[in-house]
């Protein structure tokens, strides 16, 4: 049941395609954001662990005042 006489029918189909494309792009952006946050969190935890280890090593050696 195609609207042969309606010039807006083609625009409506293109509009659905654009809506689907926008949803797909939003999903991809969310996945990229979550991946980036996960990577940043892991890096922060690694740096915090290194800082804690460095603090533990420096404490006994600083008693040479």
FIKOLZA-1660 file (N, C-alpha, C; in steps of 0.1 Angstrom, whole numbers, plus 5000, padded with zeros to 4 digits):
% residues 65
   i   px   py   pz ch aa at
   1 5009 4988 5000  A  X  N
   1 5000 5000 5000  A  X CA
   1 5009 5012 5000  A  X  C
   2 5013 5016 4988  A  X  N
   2 5023 5027 4987  A  X CA
   2 5015 5040 4983  A  X  C
   3 5020 5051 4989  A  X  N
   3 5013 5064 4986  A  X CA
   3 5020 5070 4974  A  X  C
   4 5014 5066 4962  A  X  N
   4 5020 5071 4949  A  X CA
   4 5018 5086 4947  A  X  C
   5 5007 5091 4952  A  X  N
   5 5005 5106 4949  A  X CA
   5 5010 5115 4960  A  X  C
   6 5016 5109 4971  A  X  N
   6 5020 5117 4982  A  X CA
   6 5035 5120 4981  A  X  C
   7 5039 5132 4978  A  X  N
   7 5054 5135 4977  A  X CA
   7 5061 5134 4990  A  X  C
   8 5054 5134 5001  A  X  N
   8 5060 5134 5015  A  X CA
   8 5064 5119 5019  A  X  C
   9 5059 5109 5011  A  X  N
   9 5061 5095 5015  A  X CA
   9 5076 5092 5014  A  X  C
  10 5083 5097 5003  A  X  N
  10 5097 5095 5002  A  X CA
  10 5105 5102 5013  A  X  C
  11 5101 5114 5017  A  X  N
  11 5108 5121 5028  A  X CA
  11 5106 5113 5041  A  X  C
  12 5094 5107 5043  A  X  N
  12 5091 5100 5056  A  X CA
  12 5100 5088 5056  A  X  C
  13 5102 5081 5045  A  X  N
  13 5111 5069 5045  A  X CA
  13 5125 5074 5048  A  X  C
  14 5130 5085 5042  A  X  N
  14 5143 5090 5045  A  X CA
  14 5144 5094 5060  A  X  C
  15 5133 5099 5065  A  X  N
  15 5133 5103 5079  A  X CA
  15 5135 5092 5088  A  X  C
  16 5128 5080 5085  A  X  N
  16 5130 5068 5093  A  X CA
  16 5145 5063 5093  A  X  C
  17 5150 5064 5081  A  X  N
  17 5164 5060 5079  A  X CA
  17 5174 5069 5088  A  X  C
  18 5171 5082 5088  A  X  N
  18 5179 5091 5096  A  X CA
  18 5177 5089 5110  A  X  C
  19 5165 5085 5115  A  X  N
  19 5163 5082 5129  A  X CA
  19 5170 5070 5133  A  X  C
  20 5170 5060 5125  A  X  N
  20 5177 5047 5128  A  X CA
  20 5192 5050 5128  A  X  C
  21 5197 5058 5119  A  X  N
  21 5211 5062 5119  A  X CA
  21 5215 5069 5131  A  X  C
  22 5207 5079 5136  A  X  N
  22 5210 5086 5148  A  X CA
  22 5210 5077 5160  A  X  C
  23 5201 5067 5161  A  X  N
  23 5201 5058 5172  A  X CA
  23 5214 5050 5172  A  X  C
  24 5218 5045 5160  A  X  N
  24 5230 5037 5159  A  X CA
  24 5242 5045 5163  A  X  C
  25 5242 5057 5159  A  X  N
  25 5254 5066 5163  A  X CA
  25 5254 5069 5178  A  X  C
  26 5242 5071 5184  A  X  N
  26 5242 5073 5198  A  X CA
  26 5247 5061 5206  A  X  C
  27 5243 5049 5201  A  X  N
  27 5247 5036 5208  A  X CA
  27 5262 5035 5207  A  X  C
  28 5268 5038 5195  A  X  N
  28 5282 5037 5193  A  X CA
  28 5289 5047 5202  A  X  C
  29 5284 5059 5203  A  X  N
  29 5290 5069 5212  A  X CA
  29 5290 5065 5226  A  X  C
  30 5279 5059 5231  A  X  N
  30 5278 5055 5245  A  X CA
  30 5288 5044 5247  A  X  C
  31 5289 5034 5238  A  X  N
  31 5299 5023 5240  A  X CA
  31 5313 5029 5240  A  X  C
  32 5317 5038 5231  A  X  N
  32 5330 5044 5231  A  X CA
  32 5332 5052 5245  A  X  C
  33 5323 5059 5249  A  X  N
  33 5324 5066 5262  A  X CA
  33 5326 5057 5274  A  X  C
  34 5319 5046 5274  A  X  N
  34 5320 5036 5285  A  X CA
  34 5334 5030 5284  A  X  C
  35 5339 5027 5272  A  X  N
  35 5352 5021 5271  A  X CA
  35 5363 5030 5275  A  X  C
  36 5361 5043 5272  A  X  N
  36 5371 5053 5275  A  X CA
  36 5371 5055 5291  A  X  C
  37 5360 5055 5297  A  X  N
  37 5359 5057 5311  A  X CA
  37 5365 5045 5318  A  X  C
  38 5363 5033 5313  A  X  N
  38 5368 5021 5319  A  X CA
  38 5384 5022 5318  A  X  C
  39 5389 5026 5307  A  X  N
  39 5403 5027 5305  A  X CA
  39 5409 5037 5315  A  X  C
  40 5402 5049 5316  A  X  N
  40 5407 5059 5325  A  X CA
  40 5407 5055 5339  A  X  C
  41 5396 5048 5343  A  X  N
  41 5395 5043 5357  A  X CA
  41 5407 5033 5360  A  X  C
  42 5410 5024 5351  A  X  N
  42 5421 5015 5353  A  X CA
  42 5434 5022 5354  A  X  C
  43 5436 5032 5346  A  X  N
  43 5448 5040 5346  A  X CA
  43 5450 5047 5359  A  X  C
  44 5439 5053 5364  A  X  N
  44 5439 5060 5377  A  X CA
  44 5442 5051 5388  A  X  C
  45 5436 5039 5388  A  X  N
  45 5439 5029 5399  A  X CA
  45 5453 5025 5398  A  X  C
  46 5459 5023 5386  A  X  N
  46 5473 5019 5385  A  X CA
  46 5482 5030 5391  A  X  C
  47 5479 5043 5387  A  X  N
  47 5487 5054 5393  A  X CA
  47 5486 5055 5408  A  X  C
  48 5474 5053 5413  A  X  N
  48 5472 5053 5428  A  X CA
  48 5480 5042 5434  A  X  C
  49 5480 5030 5428  A  X  N
  49 5487 5019 5434  A  X CA
  49 5502 5022 5434  A  X  C
  50 5507 5028 5423  A  X  N
  50 5521 5031 5422  A  X CA
  50 5525 5042 5432  A  X  C
  51 5516 5052 5434  A  X  N
  51 5519 5062 5444  A  X CA
  51 5519 5056 5458  A  X  C
  52 5510 5047 5461  A  X  N
  52 5510 5040 5474  A  X CA
  52 5523 5033 5476  A  X  C
  53 5527 5025 5466  A  X  N
  53 5540 5018 5467  A  X CA
  53 5552 5027 5469  A  X  C
  54 5552 5038 5462  A  X  N
  54 5563 5048 5463  A  X CA
  54 5563 5054 5477  A  X  C
  55 5551 5057 5482  A  X  N
  55 5550 5063 5496  A  X CA
  55 5556 5053 5506  A  X  C
  56 5553 5040 5505  A  X  N
  56 5558 5030 5514  A  X CA
  56 5573 5029 5513  A  X  C
  57 5578 5029 5501  A  X  N
  57 5593 5028 5500  A  X CA
  57 5600 5040 5505  A  X  C
  58 5594 5052 5503  A  X  N
  58 5601 5064 5507  A  X CA
  58 5601 5066 5523  A  X  C
  59 5591 5061 5529  A  X  N
  59 5589 5064 5544  A  X CA
  59 5601 5059 5552  A  X  C
  60 5606 5047 5551  A  X  N
  60 5617 5043 5559  A  X CA
  60 5630 5050 5556  A  X  C
  61 5632 5053 5543  A  X  N
  61 5645 5059 5538  A  X CA
  61 5646 5073 5542  A  X  C
  62 5635 5080 5546  A  X  N
  62 5636 5094 5549  A  X CA
  62 5640 5097 5564  A  X  C
  63 5643 5087 5571  A  X  N
  63 5646 5088 5585  A  X CA
  63 5661 5092 5587  A  X  C
  64 5668 5097 5577  A  X  N
  64 5682 5100 5578  A  X CA
  64 5684 5115 5581  A  X  C
  65 5675 5122 5587  A  X  N
  65 5676 5136 5590  A  X CA
  65 5688 5138 5599  A  X  C
% end
